[in-house]
């Protein structure tokens, strides 16, 4: 996935009013767990960006995205428990 693709993707997302944020990153910041949120703060999707992915993998929940990271790269990211910051 090229940096040009990521930049264009980010521009398309923010042009529609969505907020883009990085929740977590792994493997020296080459694998990123990213969320997209509406202006009212509601998260609309989770995406995993990685060097060997042709495009970001899109998921409805954070748990699905973290499971994808676990399965693809063998990384066990911390999963938040209820009430945890």
Buried (B, 14 or more C-beta within 10 A) or exposed (E): BEEEEBEEBEEEBEEEEBBBEEBBBBEEEEBBBBBBBEEEEEBEBBBBBBEEBEEBBEBEEBEEBBBBBEEBBEEEBEEEEEEEE
